């Protein structure tokens, strides 16, 4: 039976899985670390790159493609807001790495600047990987 221009909705990507972690900021130009009691699954390291001001996430578990996720910096009330995001084009399926940028929003978005994750802040990482290539 024809359904005209309707397409089947898919709510799940086959062979997909999630990687999550809570990392403590390292402060000025330092790597993030996993504090006692924080959960981390599938992420080996969050390393600071002094040359670029960005962080390189190395995954223990990863797939062929990133199909979702988020990264955010959380602090306490009164802290200057920060924004983090993945640089999707830096994902390497052979190395299992991807870069992120962290920005401080001290004044306005126009004045935003790359920054380091403060030692008293947490970096929350959530990535959804697909293990197989796309289907038609």
C-alpha positions as CSV (number, residue, x, y, z in Angstrom):
1,X,0.0,0.0,0.0
2,X,1.4,3.4,-1.0
3,X,1.8,6.0,1.7
4,X,2.3,8.9,-0.8
5,X,5.1,11.2,0.5
6,X,5.2,9.7,4.0
7,X,8.5,8.1,5.2
8,X,9.0,5.7,8.0
9,X,10.1,7.4,11.2
10,X,13.2,5.9,12.9
11,X,13.7,6.6,16.5
12,X,16.8,4.6,16.9
13,X,20.1,4.4,15.0
14,X,21.2,0.7,14.7
15,X,24.4,-0.2,16.5
16,X,24.7,3.1,18.3
17,X,26.1,3.5,21.8
18,X,26.8,6.3,24.3
19,X,30.0,7.4,26.0
20,X,29.7,9.6,29.1
21,X,32.1,11.2,31.6
22,X,32.4,13.8,34.3
23,X,35.8,15.5,34.3
24,X,37.3,18.1,36.7
25,X,38.9,21.1,35.1
26,X,42.6,21.4,35.4
27,X,42.8,25.2,35.7
28,X,45.3,27.3,33.7
29,X,46.6,25.3,30.7
30,X,46.2,21.9,32.3
31,X,44.6,18.6,31.5
32,X,41.2,17.7,33.0
33,X,41.1,14.7,35.4
34,X,38.5,12.3,36.8
35,X,38.0,13.0,40.5
36,X,37.1,10.3,43.0
37,X,33.4,9.6,42.9
38,X,32.9,11.0,39.4
39,X,31.6,8.7,36.7
40,X,33.5,8.1,33.5
41,X,32.9,5.4,30.9
42,X,34.6,5.2,27.5
43,X,36.9,8.2,27.7
44,X,40.6,7.9,28.3
45,X,41.7,11.5,28.6
46,X,40.8,15.2,28.2
47,X,44.1,16.8,27.3
48,X,44.8,20.5,27.0
49,X,46.6,21.7,23.9
50,X,48.6,24.9,24.8
51,X,49.3,25.7,21.1
52,X,45.6,25.9,20.2
53,X,43.8,26.5,23.5
54,X,41.5,23.6,22.8
55,X,41.1,20.2,24.5
56,X,41.6,16.8,22.8
57,X,39.2,14.1,24.1
58,X,40.6,10.5,23.6
59,X,37.9,7.8,23.6
60,X,38.4,4.3,24.8
61,X,35.2,3.2,23.2
62,X,34.2,4.8,19.9
63,X,32.4,4.1,16.6
64,X,32.7,5.1,13.0
65,X,30.7,8.4,13.3
66,X,29.5,10.8,15.9
67,X,25.7,11.0,15.7
68,X,24.8,13.0,18.8
69,X,25.9,14.3,22.1
70,X,26.8,17.3,24.1
71,X,29.6,18.8,26.2
72,X,29.1,21.4,28.8
73,X,31.0,23.2,31.6
74,X,29.2,23.5,35.0
75,X,30.2,25.5,38.0
76,X,28.5,27.1,41.0
77,X,26.0,29.9,41.2
78,X,27.7,33.2,40.6
79,X,30.4,31.7,38.3
80,X,31.0,33.3,34.9
81,X,29.0,31.3,32.3
82,X,31.0,29.1,30.0
83,X,30.1,27.4,26.7
84,X,31.8,24.2,25.3
85,X,31.2,22.5,22.0
86,X,32.6,19.7,19.9
87,X,34.6,20.4,16.8
88,X,32.9,17.7,14.7
89,X,35.4,17.9,11.8
90,X,38.2,17.0,14.1
91,X,36.8,13.5,15.0
92,X,39.2,10.8,14.0
93,X,37.7,7.3,13.8
94,X,41.3,5.8,13.5
95,X,42.7,7.6,16.5
96,X,39.5,7.8,18.6
97,X,39.9,11.5,19.3
98,X,37.9,14.7,18.9
99,X,38.7,18.3,19.9
100,X,36.4,20.6,21.9
101,X,36.6,24.4,22.5
102,X,35.6,26.0,25.8
103,X,34.6,29.7,25.8
104,X,34.0,32.2,28.6
105,X,31.0,34.4,28.3
106,X,32.3,37.0,30.7
107,X,30.6,40.0,29.0
108,X,28.7,39.5,25.8
109,X,28.9,36.8,23.1
110,X,30.8,39.3,20.9
111,X,33.6,39.4,23.5
112,X,33.7,35.6,24.1
113,X,37.1,34.1,24.2
114,X,38.7,30.6,24.4
115,X,39.4,29.7,28.0
116,X,40.6,26.9,30.3
117,X,38.2,24.8,32.4
118,X,38.7,26.1,36.0
119,X,39.8,23.6,38.6
120,X,36.5,24.0,40.5
121,X,34.3,23.3,37.4
122,X,33.2,20.1,35.9
123,X,33.2,19.2,32.2
124,X,30.3,16.9,31.3
125,X,30.8,14.9,28.2
126,X,28.1,12.9,26.4
127,X,28.8,11.4,22.9
128,X,26.6,9.0,20.9
129,X,28.5,6.9,18.3
130,X,27.2,4.8,15.4
131,X,29.2,1.7,14.9
132,X,28.0,1.0,11.4
133,X,27.8,3.1,8.3
134,X,24.5,4.8,7.3
135,X,21.8,2.8,5.6
136,X,19.6,4.0,2.7
